């Protein structure tokens, strides 16, 4: 399956975007067929990523001039969320790694030099999988400057999704002054640094997450992306959380579909209690979809108000009613929280619907629920909700995604 779509950043048609979403939905079905085997073997879903590559989705978010489709550029943010949702519907471990790939390419395109952007795009076209690895243990990554502008790394990252298979990974670290620097590593010749066996979690087995040791690794200036502090620049940093929320929602959809198939197979679809539970689950999923739509609309209004800024810069010029960076951040926090609640509600309703038999392996309900339960454990959920509440109380006139 090869994509022939072209999506110019400013003029992508609705038909072209819908075609790309349809492509993602088509690819999700064969990906779903491979998910159980990867889970059982704790194996990386190589076949799934081959399918994504053949469909053009591994390079879709690159700018058109760099060989991509411009997915996620101005006017196509909602299409990006729907593509992520479809991939997550196929497999949450695949969706997790794919979202990291999208995130990594977005960071290079936003903050990299022309040379770095061209280099990363060429690597993506060549089939490299990108990722963003943030979680650190006590031996977090540190950078020491080298003559000529490079750096020597020390420490390690943990919970690295796709470790040993992701060959272009952000393993960001701190300079001696404490400032945070993005570092994009080329890892195909450093397989000995990966420890996938450290990932013994029952959920998200196919993500093959683990530890990577970067002690003594030397990188050239080409690997240092952006300026210190760019990685956490808002609204991109918090606003980006909507991407993984979209994947979560895809998992909730997959869980619903698996439960519905089980009810049909056991001829329990006429039970009024089952209908009520599945009706509530369907309502919850649609609620999540509307939050994604609102987040996309708000982001696109924000982009329109920014004008033609240089990559990585945030405009201070906002006309009345436009979406400020603060509004983007607050809405992303609400979206993430709302979709987490949607997923938890769907899990509970599905569990009650399928009963004990439906929760025993090799039931897809058991596997998908196990994956979703773990993937939902994103950092600082309480702080996220607290910040969203503070924004609602202190800035009640912030723009809303539901506003026209």
Buried (B, 14 or more C-beta within 10 A) or exposed (E): EEBEBEBBBEEBEEEBBEBBBEBBBBBBEEBBEBBBEBBEEBBBBEBBBEBBBEBBBBBBBBBBEBBBBBBBBBBBBBBBBBBBBBBBBBBBBBBBBBBBBBBBBBBBBBBBBEEBBBBBBEBBBEEBBBBBBBEBEEBBBBBEEEEEEBBBBBBBBBBBBBBBBBBBBBBBBBBEEEEBBBBBBBBEEBEEBBBBEBBEEEBBBBBBBBBBBBEEBEBEEBBBBBEBEBBEBEBBEBBBBBBBBBBBBBBBBBBBBBBBEBBEEBEBEEBEEBBEBBEBBBEBBEBBBBBBBBBBBBBBBBBEBBEEEEEBEBBEEBEEEBBBBBBBBBBBBBBBBBBBBBBBBBBBBBBBBBEEEBBEEEBBBBBBBBBBBBBBEEEEBEEBBEBBBEBEEEEEEBBBBEEE
